Amino acid sequence: MGKLSFWSFFGAQGRDLPLPRESVDGKTVVIAGANVGLGFEASVHVANKKPSLLIATCRDTAKCKQTLESRCNVLQVHYQIVTRVLLVLRERCPGTRPASFDSWPLELSSFDNVRSFVDRFDAEGPERLNILVANAGTFKPVYTRTQDDWEIMLQVNYLSFALLGILLLPHLLHSATCDDPSRLVLVSSLGHYLAAPVLTGSRNWDHVLGAISAEKLGASGLVPSRYNLSKMLQVAFMREIAARLPSPTPLVVTAVDPGFCHSSLQRELEKYRLLRMIVSFVKWLLRARTSEMGSRNIVYAALATDAQDLHGKYMSSCEVVEECDYLLSAEGKVFSERLWWETIEVLSKVDDRVPQIVSTYLPASST
Ligand SMILES: NC(=O)c1ccc[n+]([C@@H]2O[C@H](COP(=O)([O-])OP(=O)(O)OC[C@H]3O[C@@H](n4cnc5c(N)ncnc54)[C@H](OP(=O)(O)O)[C@@H]3O)[C@@H](O)[C@H]2O)c1
């Protein structure tokens, strides 16, 4: 059943998750939001598997530099010789980066920034892109709009990743075969199970995205509802894009819940002493995973060899589980299809490559 059960959640939180064993030999991997938290730990796992290239994105160049430096420290433990050579190379050739990983800026609250990232990938990146992990995410307690005039969690957690995924789709598809498919992993959340009540009456909304972005959202505009909803939209998008790809698919699309983890996601709440104490207590009570443990879910979804079985699926604790009942219901399916077309409409105005990519690669209607 696609429901959040406290006891199964609580049991899973304490479980030791498998370390990924699969190889990324010869592959190019992009992990978005990699300077801290789950994205950082996932990048360390992937970097240790010697991909042909790992691009770990951060919001700005200063964070990219920090990430590269800390990644070097991690690599030093595991690949002392390689790292020494890379570090020596970097010292001798200022401005160059070790060939197997790089860190590029990607600010998801700006569509222009997402487009620049893709333009740079087109111009400087390798032809192949095998794995894209849409990990970055934000939780904002105060209603905030972006420069593109969308509510910030809607844009960062959903719209910008939809844009990034669609613009990079040709790379993902051209790098793959059905035997060795590319991967698109959207880092969602168990919070998506709690989002359905916010959509009560959404059938009557003129514009789903506009209504979700508005300051007054449905019956409750509470911040956790908005965050959870942005995570549900990711799962809906994953299902829609998966339904439009051929079967068997050269691109496996998956949404993953990393579990409740220690990270800096609640940083805005933790600025206040009392809230910091409450968040710490809740993390202790609910057995929050370390970021490293949570990242294993992401790496599993990105690398596991039973790829075709993961296509169009939602995963938690390194297993396929059912997404929320709402998305499986007739009403949820209608909502998801509306969401898909509205998303394509919005993103087509942002970048004229979008309609072309959608009509070329994603023509089938969802089931
Ligand atoms: N921690 C949990 O319990 C939990 C549970 C379920 C799902 N998740 C999901 O897991 C993912 C990773 O979160 P986390 O827990 O590791 O949190 P985190 O430590 O706060 O990391 C979030 C990452 O996203 C980046 N990011 C935030 N806003 C961004 C923006 N506007 N543009 C580009 N990057 C941005 C952050 O960069 P900066 O550091 O520069 O802000 C950081 O790299 C998120 O999608 C989150 O929703 C987390």
The ligand as an ORCA input file, in Angstrom:
! r2SCAN-3c Opt
* xyz 0 1
  N      17.732     14.979      5.076
  C      16.575     14.332      5.017
  O      16.034     13.851      6.026
  C      15.891     14.136      3.686
  C      14.757     13.313      3.644
  C      14.122     13.111      2.433
  C      14.601     13.732      1.310
  N      15.691     14.547      1.373
  C      16.149     15.176      0.139
  O      17.503     14.866     -0.059
  C      18.109     15.876     -0.871
  C      19.421     16.311     -0.237
  O      19.128     16.989      0.964
  P      20.068     16.961      2.248
  O      19.270     16.344      3.320
  O      21.399     16.431      1.915
  O      20.112     18.527      2.557
  P      21.328     19.537      2.547
  O      22.428     19.050      3.414
  O      20.740     20.864      2.879
  O      21.808     19.530      1.032
  C      21.008     20.101      0.047
  C      21.854     20.373     -1.176
  O      21.025     21.063     -2.125
  C      21.674     22.282     -2.466
  N      20.731     23.347     -2.795
  C      19.824     23.934     -2.000
  N      19.210     24.935     -2.658
  C      19.755     24.973     -3.889
  C      19.576     25.807     -5.017
  N      18.722     26.834     -5.011
  N      20.306     25.584     -6.125
  C      21.211     24.570     -6.144
  N      21.447     23.761     -5.105
  C      20.725     23.970     -3.982
  C      22.468     22.650     -1.239
  O      23.449     23.619     -1.561
  P      23.831     24.756     -0.445
  O      24.533     24.038      0.653
  O      24.667     25.716     -1.191
  O      22.537     25.354     -0.003
  C      23.037     21.304     -0.881
  O      24.094     20.975     -1.717
  C      17.080     16.985     -0.981
  O      16.426     16.896     -2.224
  C      16.110     16.685      0.145
  O      14.825     17.182     -0.120
  C      16.348     14.754      2.532
*
